[in-house]
Amino acid sequence: MRLTESQIERYSRQILLKDVGGSGQEKILSSKVLIIGTGGLGAPAALYLAASGVGTIGIVDGDNVDISNLQRQIIHFTNDIGRPKVVSAREKMTAINPDVKVFSYNERVFASNIAEIINGYDFIIDGTDNFPAKFLINDACVLNNKPFSHGGILRFDGQTMTYVPGSACYRCIFKEPPPKGAVPTCSEAGILGPVAGMLGTIQAAEALKYILGKGKLLTDRLLIFNAFEMNFRTAVIKKNPECPVCGKNPSITSLQDYEQPSCDIPRR
């Protein structure tokens, strides 16, 4: 595709980057990214990807906007309370950039529907806040050869990694969901609003780097930060040959649903 004069002006600050340029911006405009969850992580990711010119963005969420969401889910406004999150998010995304096509899925992901939903997208962002969804997203992406960004937040903490086929997956680090009650939920333990923004924008950056084929992705690395002390560290992770989904002899060859919703940062 060829950039119009209006698009050259809109994306000029990205086009000026030697690792983007006009050809890179054309790649972005031709790309397709799916965001599962339009909450604390998905909200900033959706806004930045839309503003950056990702041509097609899918958003998945079965919840309605609640007043308690507004402290961190910046894509939703007070007058959106009670409305489906995907409807609220789509309005803001198309308002910030009419170039973007937004496909909304007003539902939650399950073993029965996730493969069909992720089909056709170049990159997946996990913006969910519970273990069942995170393990399901990981397994679906591994089994369908889809790259994705994992993200988890709780209190002042965040963690993220990127999977591409052949690299370590989420189960290489966390083999299975923790037992019920082992980890508090966000509603139980709390979350500082900007922590969600920090992590969601990192996930958006990973998506753009993948699309461009530039930079160093967070593959085989887990980025961990604590905003209270403002400390960042990166742990090197290795592909586990015994991983139940991406190992040499996988025991997980089909998708299944899990119970016990909770966030995925250990209790401090």
C-alpha positions as CSV (number, residue, x, y, z in Angstrom):
1,M,0.0,0.0,0.0
2,R,1.1,3.6,-0.6
3,L,0.9,6.2,2.1
4,T,-1.3,9.2,1.5
5,E,-0.2,12.7,2.2
6,S,-2.4,12.8,5.3
7,Q,-0.9,9.5,6.6
8,I,2.7,10.8,6.0
9,E,1.8,13.8,8.2
10,R,0.0,11.7,10.8
11,Y,2.8,9.2,11.2
12,S,5.7,11.5,10.5
13,R,7.3,11.0,13.9
14,Q,7.5,7.3,13.4
15,I,8.5,7.6,9.7
16,L,11.4,9.7,10.8
17,L,12.8,6.7,12.7
18,K,15.4,4.9,10.5
19,D,14.1,1.5,11.7
20,V,10.6,2.5,10.6
21,G,10.5,4.8,7.6
22,G,7.8,4.8,5.0
23,S,8.1,1.1,4.3
24,G,7.8,0.2,8.0
25,Q,4.8,2.4,8.4
26,E,3.2,0.6,5.5
27,K,3.8,-2.7,7.3
28,I,2.1,-1.3,10.4
29,L,-0.9,-0.2,8.4
30,S,-1.1,-3.7,6.8
31,S,-0.8,-5.5,10.1
32,K,-3.4,-7.2,12.3
33,V,-3.2,-7.3,16.1
34,L,-5.6,-9.0,18.5
35,I,-6.0,-7.7,22.1
36,I,-7.6,-10.1,24.5
37,G,-9.0,-8.0,27.4
38,T,-9.7,-4.2,27.2
39,G,-8.9,-3.5,30.8
40,G,-5.8,-2.2,32.5
41,L,-3.4,-3.7,30.0
42,G,-5.5,-3.8,26.9
43,A,-6.7,-0.2,27.2
44,P,-3.3,1.5,26.8
45,A,-2.1,-1.1,24.3
46,A,-5.3,-0.5,22.2
47,L,-4.8,3.3,22.2
48,Y,-1.2,3.2,21.3
49,L,-1.6,0.6,18.6
50,A,-4.5,2.5,17.1
51,A,-2.6,5.8,17.2
52,S,0.5,4.1,15.7
53,G,-1.6,3.0,12.7
54,V,-2.0,-0.7,13.1
55,G,-4.5,-1.3,10.3
56,T,-6.7,-3.9,11.8
57,I,-7.1,-4.4,15.6
58,G,-9.4,-7.0,17.2
59,I,-10.5,-6.5,20.8
60,V,-12.0,-9.2,22.9
61,D,-13.9,-8.7,26.2
62,G,-17.2,-9.9,27.6
63,D,-17.5,-7.4,30.4
64,N,-19.2,-4.1,30.8
65,V,-17.5,-0.9,32.1
66,D,-17.7,-0.6,35.9
67,I,-16.8,2.5,37.9
68,S,-13.9,0.6,39.6
69,N,-12.3,0.1,36.2
70,L,-11.8,3.8,35.5
71,Q,-8.8,4.2,37.8
72,R,-6.6,2.3,35.4
73,Q,-8.6,1.4,32.3
74,I,-7.9,4.7,30.5
75,I,-9.8,3.9,27.3
76,H,-13.1,4.0,29.2
77,F,-14.8,7.2,30.5
78,T,-17.3,7.9,33.2
79,N,-20.2,8.0,30.8
80,D,-19.3,4.5,29.5
81,I,-20.3,2.9,32.8
82,G,-22.6,0.0,32.1
83,R,-21.7,-0.2,28.4
84,P,-19.8,-3.2,26.8
85,K,-16.1,-2.6,27.1
86,V,-15.5,-3.5,23.4
87,V,-18.0,-0.9,22.3
88,S,-16.4,1.8,24.5
89,A,-12.9,0.9,23.4
90,R,-13.8,0.8,19.7
91,E,-15.2,4.3,19.9
92,K,-12.0,5.8,21.3
93,M,-9.8,3.8,18.9
94,T,-11.6,5.0,15.8
95,A,-11.9,8.5,17.2
96,I,-8.1,8.7,17.6
97,N,-7.4,7.2,14.2
98,P,-10.0,6.7,11.4
99,D,-7.4,4.6,9.5
100,V,-7.9,1.7,11.9
101,K,-10.4,-1.0,11.4
102,V,-11.6,-2.3,14.8
103,F,-13.3,-5.7,15.1
104,S,-14.9,-6.2,18.5
105,Y,-15.8,-9.6,20.1
106,N,-18.2,-9.0,23.0
107,E,-17.3,-12.4,24.6
108,R,-14.7,-14.1,26.7
109,V,-12.2,-16.6,25.3
110,F,-12.8,-20.3,26.0
111,A,-11.3,-23.5,24.6
112,S,-14.3,-23.6,22.2
113,N,-13.8,-20.2,20.5
114,I,-10.3,-18.9,21.0
115,A,-8.7,-20.7,18.0
116,E,-11.3,-19.2,15.6
117,I,-10.8,-15.7,17.2
118,I,-7.0,-15.6,16.9
119,N,-7.0,-16.9,13.4
120,G,-6.1,-14.3,10.9
121,Y,-4.2,-12.0,13.3
122,D,-0.4,-11.5,13.1
123,F,0.2,-10.9,16.8
124,I,-1.8,-11.5,20.0
125,I,-1.7,-9.4,23.2
126,D,-2.7,-11.0,26.4
127,G,-4.4,-8.3,28.5
128,T,-6.3,-10.6,30.8
129,D,-6.2,-10.6,34.6
130,N,-6.7,-14.3,35.4
131,F,-4.8,-17.5,35.2
132,P,-7.4,-19.5,33.3
133,A,-7.3,-17.1,30.4
134,K,-3.5,-16.7,30.4
135,F,-2.9,-20.5,30.2
136,L,-5.5,-20.8,27.5
137,I,-4.1,-18.0,25.5
138,N,-0.6,-19.4,25.8
139,D,-1.7,-22.9,24.7
140,A,-3.8,-21.6,21.8
141,C,-1.0,-19.5,20.5
142,V,1.6,-22.3,20.8
143,L,-0.7,-24.8,19.1
144,N,-1.6,-22.4,16.3
145,N,1.9,-20.9,15.8
146,K,0.8,-17.4,16.9
147,P,3.3,-14.9,18.5
148,F,1.9,-13.2,21.6
149,S,2.8,-10.9,24.5
150,H,2.1,-12.1,28.0
151,G,1.5,-9.5,30.7
152,G,0.6,-9.7,34.4
153,I,0.1,-7.0,37.0
154,L,-0.6,-6.8,40.8
155,R,-0.1,-4.0,43.4
156,F,3.0,-2.2,42.2
157,D,4.4,-5.1,40.2
158,G,4.4,-6.1,36.5
159,Q,5.9,-8.8,34.4
160,T,5.9,-9.5,30.6
161,M,7.4,-11.7,28.0
162,T,7.0,-12.3,24.3
163,Y,6.5,-15.7,22.7
164,V,7.3,-16.5,19.1
165,P,7.2,-20.0,17.7
166,G,10.4,-21.8,18.8
167,S,11.0,-19.6,21.9
168,A,10.1,-20.3,25.5
169,C,6.4,-20.1,26.2
170,Y,4.5,-19.2,29.4
171,R,4.3,-22.8,30.5
172,C,8.1,-23.2,30.2
173,I,8.1,-20.9,33.3
174,F,4.8,-21.7,34.9
175,K,3.9,-25.3,34.2
176,E,0.3,-25.1,35.4
177,P,-2.2,-22.7,37.2
178,P,-1.5,-22.4,41.0
179,P,-3.8,-24.0,43.5
180,K,-6.9,-22.1,44.4
181,G,-6.3,-19.3,46.9
182,A,-2.5,-19.3,46.4
183,V,-2.5,-16.0,44.7
184,P,-4.7,-13.0,45.5
185,T,-6.8,-11.3,42.8
186,C,-6.5,-7.7,41.8
187,S,-9.7,-6.9,43.6
188,E,-8.3,-8.4,46.7
189,A,-4.8,-7.0,46.6
190,G,-5.2,-3.8,44.6
191,I,-3.3,-2.3,41.7
192,L,-1.7,1.1,41.2
193,G,-3.2,2.5,38.0
194,P,-0.1,3.7,36.2
195,V,1.5,0.2,36.6
196,A,-1.1,-1.1,34.1
197,G,-0.2,1.7,31.7
198,M,3.5,1.0,32.0
199,L,3.0,-2.7,31.1
200,G,0.4,-2.2,28.5
201,T,2.5,0.2,26.5
202,I,5.5,-2.2,26.7
203,Q,3.2,-4.9,25.2
204,A,2.2,-2.4,22.4
205,A,5.9,-1.8,21.7
206,E,6.6,-5.5,21.4
207,A,3.7,-5.8,18.9
208,L,5.1,-3.0,16.8
209,K,8.7,-4.4,16.9
210,Y,7.4,-7.8,15.8
211,I,5.5,-6.2,12.9
212,L,8.5,-4.3,11.8
213,G,10.9,-7.1,12.3
214,K,13.2,-4.7,14.2
215,G,14.7,-4.5,17.7
216,K,15.1,-7.2,20.3
217,L,11.9,-8.8,21.5
218,L,11.3,-10.1,25.0
219,T,11.7,-13.7,23.8
220,D,13.4,-16.1,26.2
221,R,13.4,-13.2,28.7
222,L,10.9,-12.2,31.5
223,L,10.9,-8.5,32.2
224,I,9.9,-7.8,35.9
225,F,9.4,-4.4,37.5
226,N,8.3,-2.9,40.7
227,A,7.0,0.7,40.4
228,F,7.1,1.3,44.1
229,E,10.9,1.1,44.1
230,M,11.1,1.7,40.4
231,N,13.3,-1.3,39.8
232,F,13.5,-3.2,36.5
233,R,15.2,-6.5,35.9
234,T,15.2,-9.1,33.2
235,A,15.4,-12.8,33.9
236,V,16.8,-15.1,31.2
237,I,14.5,-18.0,30.6
238,K,15.1,-21.1,28.5
239,K,12.8,-23.3,26.4
240,N,11.9,-26.2,28.6
241,P,12.2,-29.5,26.7
242,E,9.7,-31.0,29.2
243,C,7.2,-28.2,28.7
244,P,3.7,-29.8,28.4
245,V,2.7,-27.8,25.4
246,C,5.9,-26.8,23.5
247,G,8.3,-29.5,24.7
248,K,9.7,-32.5,22.8
249,N,6.8,-34.8,23.8
250,P,3.9,-32.5,24.7
251,S,1.0,-33.8,26.8
252,I,-1.2,-30.9,25.8
253,T,-2.3,-31.3,22.3
254,S,-5.8,-29.7,22.6
255,L,-7.3,-26.8,24.4
256,Q,-9.1,-27.0,27.8
257,D,-10.7,-24.5,30.1
258,Y,-9.4,-23.9,33.7
259,E,-11.0,-22.6,36.8
260,Q,-9.8,-20.3,39.6
261,P,-9.5,-16.7,38.4
262,S,-6.6,-14.7,39.9
263,C,-3.8,-12.4,38.9
264,D,-0.3,-13.9,38.3
265,I,2.2,-11.9,40.3
266,P,3.3,-13.8,43.5
267,R,2.4,-12.4,46.9
268,R,5.3,-10.1,48.1
